[in-house]
Amino acid sequence: MQYTRSSALFAHAEKVIPGGVNSPVRAFGAVGGTPIFIKKAYGPYLIDEDDNQYIDYINSWGPMILGHAYQPVVDAVIEKTKLGTSFGTPTEVETQIAELAVSMVPNIDKIRFVNSGTEACMSAVRLARGFTGKDKIIKFAGCYHGHSDSFLIQAGSGAVTFGSPNSPGVTAGTAKDTLLARFNDLNNVRELIEANPNEIACIIMEPVAGNMGCIPPKPNFLQGLRDLCTKHNILLIFDEVMTGFRLAKGGVQQLYGIKADLVCFGKVIGGGLPVGAFAAREEIMNHLAPIGPVYQAGTLSGNPLAMAAGLAMLQALNQDDEVYRRLEEKTAYLHVGMARVLDANKVVHTINRVGSMISVHFSETAVVDFQSAASGNNDTFKKFFHGMLNHGIYIAPSAFETWFITDALSYDDLDKTIAAVEAVAKTL
Ligand SMILES: *Cc1c(COP(=O)(O)O)cnc(C)c1O
């Protein structure tokens, strides 16, 4: 493949944008080479500035669960745009999407919309602190909750890929209130709680981790956390920015039957526009301004274009009783096919999968937490990434990312992907 125009555009971008990108994971820092500039996309395909076409497994890092340029979302945005793009007043569409989201997700009464997953998590933690009157939080190594200061402690994917687990600029004062636990290790969490009696406001987690590859919770891990939180008056925050509306209509709460106290959303809920949200039962949400004391605001929060896109996306998911089953079947098909050709070529690997999230680790051991995720062979991943790209398959340029399956993928696309894995496996 030729990347002439992408290379020229990147060289130009680097002069005026740090690293040439507006989000670090887009750079090819971990895999080498030059990022590819995409000019358009439809269904499961990306087309770059040199007119190369790819089957896309990034899907804008999650939102495009029904494929790119999904017609109902495109139409909704175009129609809203004609009426003006932002008013800074309440609009009806905000209530419509809120009502639909509350009806789809178990255990929430009210939801507030923000502009990104980062904002959702940051605000949910502030609310948890305000509600409980406690300061400390527990997060898990390898879980990502956006780039707000208190979360940049062993934050998975982007942060880890770039070798800065703890970012400079995060003060010691902030870092001391974030306690770090091992994913899937209930005893570790219990020890932290016992060592900090009456100080912990919340546990924030990706209930199915997706930012150190895909890592499912072990049986009883979520229920164990729920029980600990209830016992110690700690709020359990499910960061479902990645899993919300992706693994089930009601996300991980529905899939595993566990109740969280606060839930964060992003990605799918915005249909590809910048949206985040956080939600809880009424008693907690009523602590927010303007009715409660915890402040949180946003000039463009609940923006009509973003809400129209998100509403069209959620309506499509809500109306289709088969979509999550189809997604899981496609993902399982890919899993079986990839495992077969990797095994046949004696490539050491572990594949993890939940619903439409799947990740391939070039690792000998089971991948159950950050440490085991980090034990994968990064040189093999680099070769795999570039090999796949050359075969027209676009996966994330980091071994710590999950692949996202979109319903727009056909079985023919999946077969092509498996054939590409087979061809690349022979070169590893
Ligand atoms: C992507 C992501 C975020 C951050 O969302 P942004 O919209 O990038 O700010 C937070 N939590 C999880 C689990 C994510 O996957």
The ligand as a Gaussian input file, in Angstrom:
#p B3LYP/6-31G(d) Opt

LIG

0 1
 C      -12.741000       6.040000      26.334000
 C      -12.935000       5.843000      27.779000
 C      -13.002000       6.930000      28.666000
 C      -12.722000       8.339000      28.247000
 O      -13.662000       8.823000      27.338000
 P      -13.272000      10.097000      26.433000
 O      -14.532000      10.369000      25.675000
 O      -12.119000       9.668000      25.594000
 O      -12.912000      11.197000      27.356000
 C      -13.298000       6.674000      29.988000
 N      -13.503000       5.424000      30.421000
 C      -13.444000       4.357000      29.599000
 C      -13.717000       2.992000      30.127000
 C      -13.122000       4.526000      28.261000
 O      -13.017000       3.461000      27.472000

